[in-house]
C-alpha cells in the first residue's frame, strides 16, 4: 500500500520483475568485445599495453602467474559453492542468504534461488557482484 502526499491510498497490483541481460557480440553470447568501452571500464589491467620495456618484461611473467593462481582459486571457490546456502554481506550492512546456482562468464552477476532479504524472499534472483563485499558458506 502506498500513500500520496495528501495521504490518499494507492492500491497497486503485485509487481512483476523483468530482467534483461545484454547480449554478447558473438552468436553464443559468450562475452563482450575486449575493445568495447564497457569491457575496458570493467576489466582494467595493470599490465602495460604499450611496447614492453625492460621493467615490463620482468614484471609480466610474475603478474600473469599471480593472476592465474588467483583466477584458479576463485573458480574452484565458485565450483564448491554450487547448490549451497551462501551468506552475502553487502553494502549498508545488509546480509542476505540464498542458494548459489551460477555465475555469468564475466563474474559480474551471481544467479541465486530462495533469496532471503530483510523485506522478504525472492524465488530466483541475480545479485550484482559489485554490490557484494564478501560472501561466506560452509564447506
N, CA, C and O atoms as a GROMACS GRO file, in nm:
protein
  556
    1UNK      N    1   0.084  -0.116   0.000
    1UNK     CA    2   0.000   0.000   0.000
    1UNK      C    3   0.090   0.124   0.000
    1UNK      O    4   0.180   0.134   0.082
    2UNK      N    5   0.066   0.214  -0.088
    2UNK     CA    6   0.141   0.339  -0.095
    2UNK      C    7   0.050   0.456  -0.062
    2UNK      O    8  -0.072   0.448  -0.080
    3UNK      N    9   0.109   0.564  -0.015
    3UNK     CA   10   0.033   0.684   0.015
    3UNK      C   11   0.088   0.800  -0.066
    3UNK      O   12   0.209   0.809  -0.088
    4UNK      N   13   0.000   0.888  -0.112
    4UNK     CA   14   0.043   1.008  -0.184
    4UNK      C   15   0.069   1.118  -0.083
    4UNK      O   16   0.051   1.097   0.037
    5UNK      N   17   0.109   1.235  -0.129
    5UNK     CA   18   0.136   1.347  -0.039
    5UNK      C   19   0.012   1.385   0.041
    5UNK      O   20   0.025   1.430   0.155
    6UNK      N   21  -0.104   1.369  -0.014
    6UNK     CA   22  -0.229   1.402   0.056
    6UNK      C   23  -0.281   1.286   0.137
    6UNK      O   24  -0.399   1.285   0.173
    7UNK      N   25  -0.197   1.187   0.168
    7UNK     CA   26  -0.233   1.067   0.245
    7UNK      C   27  -0.345   0.987   0.183
    7UNK      O   28  -0.421   0.920   0.253
    8UNK      N   29  -0.356   0.993   0.050
    8UNK     CA   30  -0.453   0.909  -0.020
    8UNK      C   31  -0.388   0.773  -0.044
    8UNK      O   32  -0.270   0.763  -0.075
    9UNK      N   33  -0.469   0.669  -0.030
    9UNK     CA   34  -0.418   0.534  -0.051
    9UNK      C   35  -0.415   0.501  -0.200
    9UNK      O   36  -0.508   0.532  -0.274
   10UNK      N   37  -0.306   0.438  -0.241
   10UNK     CA   38  -0.295   0.389  -0.378
   10UNK      C   39  -0.287   0.237  -0.372
   10UNK      O   40  -0.197   0.182  -0.309
   11UNK      N   41  -0.378   0.170  -0.437
   11UNK     CA   42  -0.372   0.024  -0.445
   11UNK      C   43  -0.293  -0.014  -0.569
   11UNK      O   44  -0.322   0.032  -0.680
   12UNK      N   45  -0.192  -0.098  -0.547
   12UNK     CA   46  -0.109  -0.140  -0.659
   12UNK      C   47  -0.116  -0.291  -0.672
   12UNK      O   48  -0.125  -0.362  -0.572
   13UNK      N   49  -0.113  -0.338  -0.794
   13UNK     CA   50  -0.109  -0.482  -0.816
   13UNK      C   51   0.031  -0.533  -0.784
   13UNK      O   52   0.124  -0.454  -0.770
   14UNK      N   53   0.045  -0.661  -0.771
   14UNK     CA   54   0.174  -0.720  -0.739
   14UNK      C   55   0.273  -0.692  -0.851
   14UNK      O   56   0.245  -0.723  -0.967
   15UNK      N   57   0.390  -0.633  -0.819
   15UNK     CA   58   0.488  -0.604  -0.925
   15UNK      C   59   0.551  -0.732  -0.979
   15UNK      O   60   0.571  -0.829  -0.905
   16UNK      N   61   0.582  -0.730  -1.105
   16UNK     CA   62   0.650  -0.841  -1.171
   16UNK      C   63   0.783  -0.788  -1.221
   16UNK      O   64   0.788  -0.696  -1.302
   17UNK      N   65   0.891  -0.848  -1.172
   17UNK     CA   66   1.022  -0.801  -1.215
   17UNK      C   67   1.059  -0.861  -1.350
   17UNK      O   68   1.029  -0.977  -1.378
   18UNK      N   69   1.123  -0.780  -1.432
   18UNK     CA   70   1.168  -0.823  -1.565
   18UNK      C   71   1.318  -0.803  -1.570
   18UNK      O   72   1.369  -0.696  -1.536
   19UNK      N   73   1.387  -0.905  -1.610
   19UNK     CA   74   1.532  -0.899  -1.617
   19UNK      C   75   1.576  -0.914  -1.762
   19UNK      O   76   1.541  -1.011  -1.829
   20UNK      N   77   1.651  -0.817  -1.810
   20UNK     CA   78   1.704  -0.824  -1.946
   20UNK      C   79   1.855  -0.809  -1.938
   20UNK      O   80   1.906  -0.706  -1.893
   21UNK      N   81   1.925  -0.911  -1.981
   21UNK     CA   82   2.070  -0.907  -1.982
   21UNK      C   83   2.120  -0.873  -2.121
   21UNK      O   84   2.060  -0.915  -2.220
   22UNK      N   85   2.230  -0.799  -2.131
   22UNK     CA   86   2.283  -0.766  -2.263
   22UNK      C   87   2.338  -0.888  -2.333
   22UNK      O   88   2.391  -0.979  -2.269
   23UNK      N   89   2.326  -0.890  -2.464
   23UNK     CA   90   2.381  -0.999  -2.545
   23UNK      C   91   2.526  -0.967  -2.578
   23UNK      O   92   2.562  -0.851  -2.598
   24UNK      N   93   2.607  -1.068  -2.583
   24UNK     CA   94   2.746  -1.051  -2.622
   24UNK      C   95   2.760  -1.038  -2.772
   24UNK      O   96   2.662  -1.057  -2.844
   25UNK      N   97   2.880  -1.006  -2.822
   25UNK     CA   98   2.898  -0.984  -2.965
   25UNK      C   99   2.898  -1.111  -3.050
   25UNK      O  100   2.867  -1.106  -3.169
   26UNK      N  101   2.931  -1.225  -2.989
   26UNK     CA  102   2.936  -1.346  -3.069
   26UNK      C  103   2.801  -1.418  -3.067
   26UNK      O  104   2.716  -1.386  -2.983
   27UNK      N  105   2.778  -1.513  -3.157
   27UNK     CA  106   2.648  -1.577  -3.168
   27UNK      C  107   2.603  -1.650  -3.042
   27UNK      O  108   2.484  -1.664  -3.018
   28UNK      N  109   2.697  -1.697  -2.962
   28UNK     CA  110   2.662  -1.772  -2.842
   28UNK      C  111   2.650  -1.684  -2.718
   28UNK      O  112   2.624  -1.735  -2.609
   29UNK      N  113   2.669  -1.553  -2.733
   29UNK     CA  114   2.666  -1.459  -2.621
   29UNK      C  115   2.762  -1.501  -2.510
   29UNK      O  116   2.724  -1.504  -2.393
   30UNK      N  117   2.884  -1.532  -2.547
   30UNK     CA  118   2.981  -1.581  -2.451
   30UNK      C  119   3.075  -1.473  -2.398
   30UNK      O  120   3.172  -1.505  -2.330
   31UNK      N  121   3.050  -1.348  -2.426
   31UNK     CA  122   3.137  -1.245  -2.373
   31UNK      C  123   3.118  -1.115  -2.445
   31UNK      O  124   3.024  -1.099  -2.523
   32UNK      N  125   3.207  -1.020  -2.418
   32UNK     CA  126   3.199  -0.889  -2.478
   32UNK      C  127   3.328  -0.856  -2.548
   32UNK      O  128   3.433  -0.913  -2.518
   33UNK      N  129   3.320  -0.766  -2.642
   33UNK     CA  130   3.435  -0.724  -2.720
   33UNK      C  131   3.540  -0.660  -2.628
   33UNK      O  132   3.507  -0.563  -2.558
   34UNK      N  133   3.663  -0.710  -2.624
   34UNK     CA  134   3.765  -0.653  -2.535
   34UNK      C  135   3.800  -0.508  -2.567
   34UNK      O  136   3.863  -0.441  -2.486
   35UNK      N  137   3.760  -0.460  -2.683
   35UNK     CA  138   3.788  -0.321  -2.719
   35UNK      C  139   3.671  -0.229  -2.688
   35UNK      O  140   3.680  -0.108  -2.710
   36UNK      N  141   3.561  -0.284  -2.636
   36UNK     CA  142   3.444  -0.202  -2.607
   36UNK      C  143   3.469  -0.118  -2.482
   36UNK      O  144   3.545  -0.159  -2.394
   37UNK      N  145   3.405  -0.001  -2.473
   37UNK     CA  146   3.422   0.083  -2.355
   37UNK      C  147   3.379   0.012  -2.226
   37UNK      O  148   3.438   0.033  -2.121
   38UNK      N  149   3.276  -0.073  -2.235
   38UNK     CA  150   3.227  -0.146  -2.117
   38UNK      C  151   3.334  -0.242  -2.067
   38UNK      O  152   3.362  -0.248  -1.947
   39UNK      N  153   3.394  -0.318  -2.157
   39UNK     CA  154   3.498  -0.414  -2.119
   39UNK      C  155   3.618  -0.341  -2.060
   39UNK      O  156   3.674  -0.384  -1.959
   40UNK      N  157   3.659  -0.233  -2.123
   40UNK     CA  158   3.775  -0.156  -2.076
   40UNK      C  159   3.749  -0.100  -1.937
   40UNK      O  160   3.839  -0.101  -1.853
   41UNK      N  161   3.626  -0.052  -1.912
   41UNK     CA  162   3.594   0.006  -1.782
   41UNK      C  163   3.588  -0.101  -1.673
   41UNK      O  164   3.631  -0.076  -1.560
   42UNK      N  165   3.537  -0.219  -1.705
   42UNK     CA  166   3.518  -0.323  -1.604
   42UNK      C  167   3.639  -0.414  -1.586
   42UNK      O  168   3.656  -0.473  -1.479
   43UNK      N  169   3.722  -0.426  -1.687
   43UNK     CA  170   3.831  -0.524  -1.684
   43UNK      C  171   3.966  -0.460  -1.706
   43UNK      O  172   4.043  -0.503  -1.792
   44UNK      N  173   3.994  -0.359  -1.628
   44UNK     CA  174   4.124  -0.293  -1.643
   44UNK      C  175   4.236  -0.387  -1.603
   44UNK      O  176   4.218  -0.476  -1.520
   45UNK      N  177   4.350  -0.368  -1.663
   45UNK     CA  178   4.466  -0.449  -1.629
   45UNK      C  179   4.579  -0.357  -1.586
   45UNK      O  180   4.588  -0.243  -1.631
   46UNK      N  181   4.665  -0.408  -1.499
   46UNK     CA  182   4.780  -0.328  -1.457
   46UNK      C  183   4.899  -0.352  -1.549
   46UNK      O  184   5.001  -0.284  -1.538
   47UNK      N  185   4.887  -0.449  -1.639
   47UNK     CA  186   4.994  -0.476  -1.734
   47UNK      C  187   4.987  -0.373  -1.845
   47UNK      O  188   4.881  -0.353  -1.906
   48UNK      N  189   5.098  -0.308  -1.872
   48UNK     CA  190   5.101  -0.203  -1.975
   48UNK      C  191   5.074  -0.264  -2.112
   48UNK      O  192   5.124  -0.372  -2.145
   49UNK      N  193   4.995  -0.194  -2.191
   49UNK     CA  194   4.966  -0.242  -2.326
   49UNK      C  195   5.057  -0.176  -2.429
   49UNK      O  196   5.052  -0.211  -2.547
   50UNK      N  197   5.139  -0.083  -2.385
   50UNK     CA  198   5.234  -0.020  -2.476
   50UNK      C  199   5.351  -0.116  -2.500
   50UNK      O  200   5.362  -0.218  -2.431
   51UNK      N  201   5.438  -0.085  -2.596
   51UNK     CA  202   5.552  -0.174  -2.620
   51UNK      C  203   5.629  -0.200  -2.491
   51UNK      O  204   5.656  -0.107  -2.414
   52UNK      N  205   5.663  -0.326  -2.467
   52UNK     CA  206   5.722  -0.367  -2.340
   52UNK      C  207   5.860  -0.306  -2.319
   52UNK      O  208   5.944  -0.307  -2.408
   53UNK      N  209   5.880  -0.252  -2.200
   53UNK     CA  210   6.013  -0.204  -2.162
   53UNK      C  211   6.081  -0.316  -2.083
   53UNK      O  212   6.022  -0.423  -2.065
   54UNK      N  213   6.202  -0.294  -2.037
   54UNK     CA  214   6.272  -0.398  -1.961
   54UNK      C  215   6.200  -0.429  -1.831
   54UNK      O  216   6.192  -0.545  -1.791
   55UNK      N  217   6.147  -0.326  -1.765
   55UNK     CA  218   6.076  -0.346  -1.638
   55UNK      C  219   5.950  -0.429  -1.663
   55UNK      O  220   5.916  -0.517  -1.584
   56UNK      N  221   5.880  -0.400  -1.773
   56UNK     CA  222   5.760  -0.476  -1.805
   56UNK      C  223   5.793  -0.621  -1.836
   56UNK      O  224   5.717  -0.711  -1.801
   57UNK      N  225   5.904  -0.645  -1.902
   57UNK     CA  226   5.944  -0.780  -1.938
   57UNK      C  227   5.970  -0.865  -1.813
   57UNK      O  228   5.944  -0.986  -1.815
   58UNK      N  229   6.019  -0.805  -1.707
   58UNK     CA  230   6.042  -0.878  -1.582
   58UNK      C  231   5.913  -0.896  -1.503
   58UNK      O  232   5.891  -1.001  -1.442
   59UNK      N  233   5.829  -0.795  -1.504
   59UNK     CA  234   5.707  -0.798  -1.424
   59UNK      C  235   5.597  -0.882  -1.488
   59UNK      O  236   5.517  -0.943  -1.418
   60UNK      N  237   5.592  -0.886  -1.619
   60UNK     CA  238   5.484  -0.953  -1.690
   60UNK      C  239   5.467  -1.100  -1.650
   60UNK      O  240   5.355  -1.139  -1.617
   61UNK      N  241   5.571  -1.184  -1.652
   61UNK     CA  242   5.551  -1.325  -1.613
   61UNK      C  243   5.504  -1.342  -1.468
   61UNK      O  244   5.422  -1.429  -1.439
   62UNK      N  245   5.557  -1.258  -1.377
   62UNK     CA  246   5.515  -1.268  -1.236
   62UNK      C  247   5.368  -1.230  -1.221
   62UNK      O  248   5.293  -1.298  -1.151
   63UNK      N  249   5.328  -1.124  -1.287
   63UNK     CA  250   5.189  -1.080  -1.275
   63UNK      C  251   5.095  -1.181  -1.341
   63UNK      O  252   4.988  -1.210  -1.288
   64UNK      N  253   5.134  -1.234  -1.456
   64UNK     CA  254   5.050  -1.334  -1.521
   64UNK      C  255   5.035  -1.459  -1.434
   64UNK      O  256   4.926  -1.515  -1.425
   65UNK      N  257   5.143  -1.502  -1.369
   65UNK     CA  258   5.135  -1.619  -1.281
   65UNK      C  259   5.045  -1.589  -1.161
   65UNK      O  260   4.961  -1.672  -1.124
   66UNK      N  261   5.062  -1.473  -1.100
   66UNK     CA  262   4.979  -1.436  -0.985
   66UNK      C  263   4.832  -1.432  -1.025
   66UNK      O  264   4.746  -1.482  -0.951
   67UNK      N  265   4.802  -1.374  -1.140
   67UNK     CA  266   4.663  -1.369  -1.188
   67UNK      C  267   4.607  -1.508  -1.212
   67UNK      O  268   4.492  -1.535  -1.179
   68UNK      N  269   4.687  -1.597  -1.270
   68UNK     CA  270   4.637  -1.731  -1.299
   68UNK      C  271   4.610  -1.809  -1.170
   68UNK      O  272   4.513  -1.884  -1.162
   69UNK      N  273   4.695  -1.793  -1.070
   69UNK     CA  274   4.674  -1.860  -0.941
   69UNK      C  275   4.547  -1.807  -0.874
   69UNK      O  276   4.466  -1.885  -0.826
   70UNK      N  277   4.531  -1.675  -0.873
   70UNK     CA  278   4.411  -1.616  -0.812
   70UNK      C  279   4.285  -1.656  -0.887
   70UNK      O  280   4.183  -1.687  -0.825
   71UNK      N  281   4.290  -1.657  -1.019
   71UNK     CA  282   4.173  -1.694  -1.100
   71UNK      C  283   4.135  -1.840  -1.074
   71UNK      O  284   4.018  -1.871  -1.056
   72UNK      N  285   4.234  -1.929  -1.073
   72UNK     CA  286   4.206  -2.071  -1.048
   72UNK      C  287   4.145  -2.090  -0.910
   72UNK      O  288   4.049  -2.166  -0.895
   73UNK      N  289   4.198  -2.022  -0.810
   73UNK     CA  290   4.147  -2.032  -0.674
   73UNK      C  291   4.002  -1.983  -0.667
   73UNK      O  292   3.918  -2.046  -0.602
   74UNK      N  293   3.973  -1.871  -0.734
   74UNK     CA  294   3.837  -1.817  -0.734
   74UNK      C  295   3.740  -1.911  -0.806
   74UNK      O  296   3.629  -1.933  -0.758
   75UNK      N  297   3.782  -1.968  -0.918
   75UNK     CA  298   3.694  -2.060  -0.991
   75UNK      C  299   3.668  -2.187  -0.910
   75UNK      O  300   3.556  -2.240  -0.914
   76UNK      N  301   3.768  -2.236  -0.838
   76UNK     CA  302   3.746  -2.351  -0.750
   76UNK      C  303   3.648  -2.317  -0.639
   76UNK      O  304   3.565  -2.400  -0.600
   77UNK      N  305   3.657  -2.195  -0.588
   77UNK     CA  306   3.564  -2.148  -0.486
   77UNK      C  307   3.421  -2.147  -0.542
   77UNK      O  308   3.328  -2.194  -0.477
   78UNK      N  309   3.404  -2.093  -0.664
   78UNK     CA  310   3.271  -2.090  -0.726
   78UNK      C  311   3.216  -2.232  -0.744
   78UNK      O  312   3.097  -2.256  -0.721
   79UNK      N  313   3.302  -2.325  -0.786
   79UNK     CA  314   3.258  -2.464  -0.802
   79UNK      C  315   3.211  -2.524  -0.670
   79UNK      O  316   3.111  -2.596  -0.666
   80UNK      N  317   3.282  -2.495  -0.563
   80UNK     CA  318   3.245  -2.552  -0.434
   80UNK      C  319   3.120  -2.487  -0.376
   80UNK      O  320   3.058  -2.542  -0.285
   81UNK      N  321   3.080  -2.370  -0.426
   81UNK     CA  322   2.960  -2.300  -0.378
   81UNK      C  323   2.831  -2.355  -0.439
   81UNK      O  324   2.723  -2.329  -0.387
   82UNK      N  325   2.840  -2.428  -0.547
   82UNK     CA  326   2.721  -2.471  -0.621
   82UNK      C  327   2.622  -2.543  -0.530
   82UNK      O  328   2.657  -2.637  -0.458
   83UNK      N  329   2.497  -2.497  -0.536
   83UNK     CA  330   2.384  -2.555  -0.463
   83UNK      C  331   2.400  -2.553  -0.311
   83UNK      O  332   2.344  -2.637  -0.241
   84UNK      N  333   2.476  -2.457  -0.260
   84UNK     CA  334   2.493  -2.441  -0.116
   84UNK      C  335   2.433  -2.309  -0.071
   84UNK      O  336   2.422  -2.214  -0.149
   85UNK      N  337   2.395  -2.303   0.056
   85UNK     CA  338   2.347  -2.178   0.115
   85UNK      C  339   2.466  -2.085   0.134
   85UNK      O  340   2.566  -2.121   0.197
   86UNK      N  341   2.453  -1.965   0.080
   86UNK     CA  342   2.560  -1.866   0.086
   86UNK      C  343   2.507  -1.742   0.157
   86UNK      O  344   2.394  -1.700   0.132
   87UNK      N  345   2.588  -1.684   0.244
   87UNK     CA  346   2.552  -1.556   0.306
   87UNK      C  347   2.631  -1.447   0.234
   87UNK      O  348   2.754  -1.449   0.232
   88UNK      N  349   2.560  -1.353   0.175
   88UNK     CA  350   2.622  -1.240   0.104
   88UNK      C  351   2.615  -1.118   0.196
   88UNK      O  352   2.508  -1.077   0.239
   89UNK      N  353   2.731  -1.062   0.225
   89UNK     CA  354   2.738  -0.940   0.305
   89UNK      C  355   2.756  -0.825   0.207
   89UNK      O  356   2.853  -0.820   0.132
   90UNK      N  357   2.659  -0.732   0.209
   90UNK     CA  358   2.654  -0.627   0.109
   90UNK      C  359   2.668  -0.490   0.176
   90UNK      O  360   2.676  -0.481   0.298
   91UNK      N  361   2.670  -0.387   0.095
   91UNK     CA  362   2.680  -0.252   0.147
   91UNK      C  363   2.557  -0.217   0.232
   91UNK      O  364   2.454  -0.284   0.225
   92UNK      N  365   2.570  -0.111   0.312
   92UNK     CA  366   2.464  -0.065   0.403
   92UNK      C  367   2.433  -0.170   0.509
   92UNK      O  368   2.321  -0.176   0.561
   93UNK      N  369   2.532  -0.253   0.543
   93UNK     CA  370   2.520  -0.355   0.647
   93UNK      C  371   2.405  -0.452   0.620
   93UNK      O  372   2.339  -0.498   0.714
   94UNK      N  373   2.382  -0.483   0.496
   94UNK     CA  374   2.276  -0.577   0.458
   94UNK      C  375   2.339  -0.714   0.438
   94UNK      O  376   2.440  -0.729   0.369
   95UNK      N  377   2.278  -0.813   0.499
   95UNK     CA  378   2.320  -0.952   0.479
   95UNK      C  379   2.201  -1.029   0.425
   95UNK      O  380   2.091  -1.023   0.481
   96UNK      N  381   2.222  -1.100   0.315
   96UNK     CA  382   2.117  -1.182   0.256
   96UNK      C  383   2.170  -1.324   0.245
   96UNK      O  384   2.290  -1.348   0.243
   97UNK      N  385   2.077  -1.418   0.237
   97UNK     CA  386   2.115  -1.558   0.224
   97UNK      C  387   2.042  -1.617   0.105
   97UNK      O  388   1.925  -1.586   0.082
   98UNK      N  389   2.110  -1.702   0.031
   98UNK     CA  390   2.050  -1.762  -0.088
   98UNK      C  391   2.124  -1.890  -0.122
   98UNK      O  392   2.234  -1.916  -0.073
   99UNK      N  393   2.062  -1.968  -0.207
   99UNK     CA  394   2.127  -2.087  -0.262
   99UNK      C  395   2.196  -2.047  -0.391
   99UNK      O  396   2.132  -1.998  -0.485
  100UNK      N  397   2.327  -2.067  -0.396
  100UNK     CA  398   2.405  -2.028  -0.514
  100UNK      C  399   2.378  -2.125  -0.628
  100UNK      O  400   2.380  -2.246  -0.608
  101UNK      N  401   2.354  -2.071  -0.746
  101UNK     CA  402   2.329  -2.154  -0.864
  101UNK      C  403   2.439  -2.139  -0.969
  101UNK      O  404   2.492  -2.239  -1.017
  102UNK      N  405   2.474  -2.015  -1.006
  102UNK     CA  406   2.570  -1.996  -1.114
  102UNK      C  407   2.624  -1.854  -1.114
  102UNK      O  408   2.574  -1.766  -1.043
  103UNK      N  409   2.725  -1.834  -1.195
  103UNK     CA  410   2.782  -1.702  -1.219
  103UNK      C  411   2.790  -1.682  -1.370
  103UNK      O  412   2.809  -1.779  -1.444
  104UNK      N  413   2.777  -1.559  -1.415
  104UNK     CA  414   2.794  -1.537  -1.558
  104UNK      C  415   2.943  -1.546  -1.593
  104UNK      O  416   3.028  -1.549  -1.505
  105UNK      N  417   2.973  -1.548  -1.721
  105UNK     CA  418   3.110  -1.572  -1.766
  105UNK      C  419   3.206  -1.461  -1.723
  105UNK      O  420   3.325  -1.485  -1.704
  106UNK      N  421   3.155  -1.340  -1.709
  106UNK     CA  422   3.240  -1.227  -1.668
  106UNK      C  423   3.245  -1.212  -1.516
  106UNK      O  424   3.313  -1.123  -1.466
  107UNK      N  425   3.174  -1.296  -1.443
  107UNK     CA  426   3.160  -1.289  -1.298
  107UNK      C  427   3.114  -1.149  -1.257
  107UNK      O  428   3.170  -1.088  -1.166
  108UNK      N  429   3.012  -1.101  -1.324
  108UNK     CA  430   2.951  -0.973  -1.289
  108UNK      C  431   2.823  -0.994  -1.209
  108UNK      O  432   2.778  -0.904  -1.138
  109UNK      N  433   2.763  -1.113  -1.221
  109UNK     CA  434   2.638  -1.144  -1.152
  109UNK      C  435   2.641  -1.286  -1.099
  109UNK      O  436   2.700  -1.376  -1.160
  110UNK      N  437   2.577  -1.306  -0.984
  110UNK     CA  438   2.554  -1.439  -0.930
  110UNK      C  439   2.406  -1.471  -0.946
  110UNK      O  440   2.321  -1.389  -0.912
  111UNK      N  441   2.374  -1.589  -0.999
  111UNK     CA  442   2.235  -1.632  -1.008
  111UNK      C  443   2.208  -1.718  -0.885
  111UNK      O  444   2.279  -1.815  -0.859
  112UNK      N  445   2.105  -1.680  -0.808
  112UNK     CA  446   2.073  -1.748  -0.683
  112UNK      C  447   1.925  -1.783  -0.680
  112UNK      O  448   1.846  -1.729  -0.758
  113UNK      N  449   1.889  -1.874  -0.590
  113UNK     CA  450   1.748  -1.904  -0.569
  113UNK      C  451   1.720  -1.895  -0.420
  113UNK      O  452   1.810  -1.902  -0.337
  114UNK      N  453   1.592  -1.880  -0.387
  114UNK     CA  454   1.547  -1.866  -0.248
  114UNK      C  455   1.626  -1.758  -0.174
  114UNK      O  456   1.684  -1.782  -0.068
  115UNK      N  457   1.628  -1.640  -0.233
  115UNK     CA  458   1.700  -1.526  -0.176
  115UNK      C  459   1.621  -1.469  -0.058
  115UNK      O  460   1.511  -1.418  -0.076
  116UNK      N  461   1.678  -1.479   0.062
  116UNK     CA  462   1.616  -1.425   0.183
  116UNK      C  463   1.673  -1.287   0.209
  116UNK      O  464   1.792  -1.272   0.239
  117UNK      N  465   1.589  -1.185   0.198
  117UNK     CA  466   1.630  -1.046   0.219
  117UNK      C  467   1.555  -0.991   0.340
  117UNK      O  468   1.463  -1.056   0.390
  118UNK      N  469   1.594  -0.873   0.389
  118UNK     CA  470   1.522  -0.814   0.502
  118UNK      C  471   1.374  -0.786   0.472
  118UNK      O  472   1.294  -0.775   0.564
  119UNK      N  473   1.337  -0.776   0.345
  119UNK     CA  474   1.196  -0.746   0.313
  119UNK      C  475   1.120  -0.864   0.257
  119UNK      O  476   1.003  -0.849   0.220
  120UNK      N  477   1.181  -0.980   0.249
  120UNK     CA  478   1.109  -1.097   0.200
  120UNK      C  479   1.197  -1.195   0.127
  120UNK      O  480   1.320  -1.184   0.128
  121UNK      N  481   1.132  -1.293   0.064
  121UNK     CA  482   1.202  -1.400  -0.008
  121UNK      C  483   1.172  -1.389  -0.156
  121UNK      O  484   1.057  -1.373  -0.197
  122UNK      N  485   1.276  -1.397  -0.236
  122UNK     CA  486   1.263  -1.396  -0.382
  122UNK      C  487   1.301  -1.534  -0.432
  122UNK      O  488   1.408  -1.585  -0.399
  123UNK      N  489   1.214  -1.595  -0.512
  123UNK     CA  490   1.238  -1.732  -0.558
  123UNK      C  491   1.366  -1.743  -0.643
  123UNK      O  492   1.446  -1.833  -0.621
  124UNK      N  493   1.385  -1.654  -0.738
  124UNK     CA  494   1.505  -1.651  -0.823
  124UNK      C  495   1.552  -1.507  -0.833
  124UNK      O  496   1.471  -1.414  -0.835
  125UNK      N  497   1.684  -1.488  -0.838
  125UNK     CA  498   1.736  -1.351  -0.845
  125UNK      C  499   1.878  -1.351  -0.900
  125UNK      O  500   1.946  -1.454  -0.902
  126UNK      N  501   1.920  -1.234  -0.944
  126UNK     CA  502   2.059  -1.208  -0.980
  126UNK      C  503   2.114  -1.108  -0.879
  126UNK      O  504   2.049  -1.008  -0.847
  127UNK      N  505   2.232  -1.136  -0.829
  127UNK     CA  506   2.300  -1.043  -0.738
  127UNK      C  507   2.420  -0.987  -0.813
  127UNK      O  508   2.504  -1.062  -0.861
  128UNK      N  509   2.426  -0.854  -0.821
  128UNK     CA  510   2.541  -0.792  -0.887
  128UNK      C  511   2.664  -0.809  -0.797
  128UNK      O  512   2.661  -0.775  -0.679
  129UNK      N  513   2.771  -0.860  -0.854
  129UNK     CA  514   2.893  -0.884  -0.777
  129UNK      C  515   2.950  -0.756  -0.718
  129UNK      O  516   3.010  -0.759  -0.611
  130UNK      N  517   2.932  -0.644  -0.786
  130UNK     CA  518   2.987  -0.518  -0.736
  130UNK      C  519   2.915  -0.471  -0.610
  130UNK      O  520   2.966  -0.383  -0.541
  131UNK      N  521   2.798  -0.528  -0.578
  131UNK     CA  522   2.726  -0.493  -0.456
  131UNK      C  523   2.766  -0.581  -0.338
  131UNK      O  524   2.725  -0.555  -0.225
  132UNK      N  525   2.844  -0.684  -0.363
  132UNK     CA  526   2.883  -0.779  -0.259
  132UNK      C  527   3.019  -0.741  -0.203
  132UNK      O  528   3.116  -0.724  -0.277
  133UNK      N  529   3.027  -0.729  -0.070
  133UNK     CA  530   3.155  -0.702  -0.005
  133UNK      C  531   3.227  -0.834   0.018
  133UNK      O  532   3.346  -0.848  -0.012
  134UNK      N  533   3.153  -0.933   0.071
  134UNK     CA  534   3.210  -1.066   0.090
  134UNK      C  535   3.096  -1.166   0.097
  134UNK      O  536   2.981  -1.130   0.120
  135UNK      N  537   3.131  -1.293   0.076
  135UNK     CA  538   3.032  -1.399   0.092
  135UNK      C  539   3.095  -1.512   0.171
  135UNK      O  540   3.216  -1.534   0.165
  136UNK      N  541   3.011  -1.583   0.246
  136UNK     CA  542   3.058  -1.694   0.327
  136UNK      C  543   2.967  -1.814   0.306
  136UNK      O  544   2.849  -1.800   0.273
  137UNK      N  545   3.023  -1.932   0.328
  137UNK     CA  546   2.944  -2.055   0.319
  137UNK      C  547   3.018  -2.164   0.394
  137UNK      O  548   3.139  -2.156   0.416
  138UNK      N  549   2.943  -2.267   0.432
  138UNK     CA  550   3.003  -2.383   0.499
  138UNK      C  551   3.049  -2.482   0.394
  138UNK      O  552   2.971  -2.522   0.307
  139UNK      N  553   3.175  -2.520   0.401
  139UNK     CA  554   3.231  -2.613   0.302
  139UNK      C  555   3.190  -2.750   0.330
  139UNK      O  556   3.228  -2.842   0.257
   0.00000   0.00000   0.00000
